[in-house]
Amino acid sequence: MSVMNITKNNFQEEVVRSDKPVLLDFWATWCGPCRMVSPIVDEIASERGDLKIGKINIDEQQELASAFQIMSIPTLVMVKEGKVVNQMIGARPKSQILSML
């Protein structure tokens, strides 16, 4: 499955009403650690058809970043049935990211 760009316009449909768990990657273009995590998230998306993977650019989607109280990036948030079930802050290796799924 490919990574989706999540915005406030598609958030309800793609995340809240998703029939699959959703991994959200909060990031920004200027964030070095985000650039380290991004290829790992892309790789997980290609391997895990049982998940939806979405990226949220905090500079473009400040409303969503605020709703999730994002204070540091990268932040990965796991959402199941519309509710946050897990969260991880900072650049982490793939093994740690997989363990939060």
FIRO-158292 format. One line per 3 residues: number of its first residue (from 1); their letters; for each residue x, y, z of N, C-alpha, C. Coordinates in nm, 3 decimals. Layout:
NUM = A = X,Y,Z,X,Y,Z,X,Y,Z  ...
END
This chain:
1 = MSV = 0.084,-0.118,0.000,0.000,0.000,0.000,0.089,0.125,0.000  0.045,0.228,-0.069,0.127,0.348,-0.075,0.093,0.442,0.040  0.184,0.535,0.066,0.166,0.633,0.171,0.074,0.743,0.121
4 = MNI = -0.022,0.782,0.204,-0.117,0.887,0.168,-0.077,1.018,0.234  -0.108,1.127,0.167,-0.092,1.259,0.225,-0.223,1.290,0.298  -0.217,1.303,0.429,-0.337,1.329,0.507,-0.351,1.479,0.531
7 = TKN = -0.470,1.530,0.503,-0.502,1.671,0.525,-0.629,1.679,0.609  -0.663,1.799,0.652,-0.788,1.814,0.729,-0.909,1.777,0.642  -0.893,1.786,0.509,-1.004,1.755,0.418,-1.031,1.605,0.406
10 = NFQ = -0.927,1.520,0.417,-0.950,1.376,0.403,-0.931,1.300,0.535  -0.905,1.372,0.644,-0.876,1.307,0.771,-0.991,1.217,0.820  -1.112,1.269,0.819,-1.226,1.190,0.868,-1.241,1.060,0.789
13 = EEV = -1.236,1.071,0.659,-1.256,0.954,0.572,-1.140,0.855,0.583  -1.017,0.902,0.575,-0.901,0.814,0.567,-0.850,0.764,0.703  -0.875,0.839,0.809,-0.823,0.800,0.940,-0.935,0.758,1.035
16 = VRS = -1.027,0.848,1.063,-1.130,0.821,1.162,-1.220,0.705,1.119  -1.260,0.704,0.992,-1.352,0.599,0.944,-1.281,0.483,0.877  -1.150,0.475,0.890,-1.074,0.368,0.827,-1.109,0.233,0.887
19 = DKP = -1.120,0.132,0.801,-1.145,-0.004,0.850,-1.015,-0.074,0.889  -0.902,-0.009,0.864,-0.771,-0.062,0.901,-0.705,0.032,1.002  -0.613,-0.019,1.084,-0.534,0.070,1.169,-0.453,0.166,1.081
22 = VLL = -0.429,0.285,1.132,-0.360,0.389,1.055,-0.237,0.436,1.132  -0.122,0.434,1.064,0.001,0.491,1.119,0.019,0.630,1.058  0.022,0.731,1.144,0.039,0.869,1.099,0.180,0.915,1.131
25 = DFW = 0.244,0.975,1.031,0.379,1.029,1.045,0.368,1.181,1.037  0.385,1.248,1.152,0.386,1.395,1.154,0.528,1.441,1.127  0.545,1.526,1.025,0.678,1.563,0.979,0.680,1.706,0.924
28 = ATW = 0.799,1.753,0.886,0.816,1.880,0.817,0.938,1.870,0.726  0.939,1.949,0.620,1.048,1.943,0.522,1.182,1.984,0.582  1.181,2.073,0.681,1.304,2.125,0.741,1.359,2.035,0.852
31 = CGP = 1.293,1.925,0.882,1.328,1.839,0.995,1.420,1.725,0.951  1.547,1.729,0.994,1.643,1.624,0.960,1.603,1.486,1.005  1.566,1.468,1.133,1.523,1.335,1.178,1.401,1.283,1.102
34 = CRM = 1.315,1.374,1.057,1.198,1.332,0.978,1.244,1.269,0.846  1.349,1.324,0.787,1.402,1.269,0.661,1.465,1.132,0.683  1.508,1.103,0.806,1.562,0.971,0.838,1.449,0.868,0.854
37 = VSP = 1.338,0.911,0.913,1.225,0.821,0.939,1.141,0.796,0.813  1.133,0.894,0.726,1.046,0.885,0.609,1.067,0.760,0.524  1.192,0.722,0.487,1.207,0.601,0.406,1.167,0.474,0.481
40 = IVD = 1.182,0.475,0.613,1.140,0.359,0.694,0.989,0.346,0.689  0.919,0.458,0.703,0.773,0.458,0.697,0.727,0.413,0.558  0.794,0.460,0.453,0.761,0.418,0.316,0.779,0.267,0.300
43 = EIA = 0.886,0.214,0.356,0.915,0.072,0.349,0.807,-0.010,0.420  0.767,0.034,0.539,0.661,-0.034,0.614,0.532,-0.032,0.533  0.503,0.080,0.468,0.381,0.090,0.386,0.381,-0.012,0.274
46 = SER = 0.497,-0.037,0.214,0.504,-0.132,0.103,0.495,-0.277,0.152  0.529,-0.299,0.279,0.529,-0.434,0.334,0.399,-0.473,0.405  0.327,-0.377,0.456,0.213,-0.406,0.543,0.081,-0.364,0.480
49 = GDL = 0.015,-0.457,0.413,-0.114,-0.428,0.353,-0.226,-0.420,0.455  -0.198,-0.462,0.579,-0.300,-0.459,0.684,-0.310,-0.322,0.752  -0.228,-0.227,0.709,-0.226,-0.092,0.766,-0.248,0.012,0.660
52 = KIG = -0.298,0.127,0.703,-0.294,0.247,0.621,-0.181,0.332,0.678  -0.106,0.395,0.591,0.002,0.482,0.635,-0.023,0.622,0.577  -0.020,0.720,0.666,-0.042,0.856,0.622,0.064,0.950,0.676
55 = KIN = 0.099,1.049,0.597,0.196,1.151,0.640,0.123,1.284,0.651  0.155,1.355,0.759,0.093,1.485,0.783,0.204,1.588,0.797  0.211,1.679,0.701,0.309,1.788,0.705,0.257,1.893,0.804
58 = IDE = 0.328,1.910,0.916,0.277,1.997,1.022,0.273,2.145,0.981  0.356,2.184,0.886,0.353,2.323,0.839,0.230,2.351,0.755  0.184,2.251,0.681,0.067,2.267,0.595,-0.063,2.231,0.667
61 = QQE = -0.053,2.147,0.770,-0.172,2.098,0.841,-0.162,2.131,0.990  -0.149,2.260,1.020,-0.132,2.302,1.159,-0.251,2.264,1.247  -0.369,2.261,1.188,-0.490,2.224,1.263,-0.480,2.080,1.315
64 = LAS = -0.436,1.988,1.228,-0.421,1.848,1.269,-0.308,1.832,1.371  -0.196,1.901,1.349,-0.085,1.894,1.444,-0.130,1.943,1.581  -0.210,2.046,1.584,-0.262,2.099,1.709,-0.359,2.001,1.774
67 = AFQ = -0.445,1.941,1.695,-0.543,1.845,1.747,-0.474,1.726,1.813  -0.359,1.686,1.760,-0.284,1.573,1.817,-0.179,1.620,1.918  -0.177,1.751,1.947,-0.083,1.810,2.042,0.062,1.774,2.009
70 = IMS = 0.098,1.787,1.882,0.234,1.756,1.837,0.327,1.868,1.881  0.425,1.834,1.964,0.522,1.931,2.014,0.661,1.907,1.955  0.689,1.783,1.915,0.818,1.746,1.857,0.793,1.658,1.735
73 = IPT = 0.883,1.670,1.638,0.872,1.583,1.521,1.008,1.519,1.497  1.011,1.404,1.433,0.895,1.329,1.387,0.818,1.267,1.504  0.687,1.261,1.488,0.601,1.189,1.582,0.519,1.090,1.500
76 = LVM = 0.521,0.965,1.542,0.441,0.862,1.480,0.325,0.830,1.573  0.204,0.826,1.517,0.084,0.802,1.596,0.007,0.686,1.534  -0.028,0.588,1.615,-0.106,0.473,1.570,-0.252,0.497,1.608
79 = VKE = -0.341,0.489,1.509,-0.483,0.512,1.531,-0.560,0.386,1.493  -0.643,0.338,1.584,-0.730,0.224,1.556,-0.872,0.263,1.591  -0.962,0.236,1.498,-1.104,0.269,1.518,-1.123,0.414,1.560
82 = GKV = -1.044,0.502,1.499,-1.056,0.645,1.524,-0.993,0.696,1.652  -0.927,0.608,1.729,-0.868,0.649,1.856,-0.717,0.624,1.857  -0.642,0.716,1.920,-0.498,0.700,1.933,-0.470,0.586,2.030
85 = VNQ = -0.391,0.487,1.985,-0.358,0.374,2.071,-0.209,0.367,2.105  -0.128,0.441,2.030,0.015,0.439,2.057,0.079,0.562,1.992  0.193,0.603,2.047,0.262,0.721,1.994,0.411,0.709,2.022
88 = MIG = 0.490,0.757,1.928,0.636,0.749,1.941,0.695,0.880,1.889  0.783,0.940,1.967,0.843,1.068,1.928,0.991,1.047,1.898  1.037,1.110,1.790,1.179,1.105,1.755,1.210,0.999,1.652
91 = ARP = 1.329,1.012,1.593,1.374,0.916,1.492,1.405,0.783,1.562  1.348,0.677,1.510,1.367,0.544,1.568,1.400,0.445,1.457  1.468,0.335,1.491,1.493,0.232,1.390,1.363,0.158,1.356
94 = KSQ = 1.367,0.091,1.243,1.249,0.021,1.193,1.194,-0.078,1.297  1.282,-0.149,1.366,1.237,-0.248,1.464,1.151,-0.185,1.573  1.189,-0.066,1.619,1.109,0.002,1.722,0.976,0.051,1.667
97 = ILS = 0.978,0.099,1.544,0.853,0.145,1.482,0.758,0.027,1.465  0.810,-0.087,1.419,0.725,-0.206,1.402,0.669,-0.253,1.536  0.744,-0.236,1.642,0.696,-0.282,1.773,0.578,-0.200,1.824
100 = ML = 0.561,-0.078,1.775,0.447,0.003,1.820,0.321,-0.025,1.741  0.335,-0.101,1.632,0.219,-0.132,1.550,0.140,-0.240,1.617
END
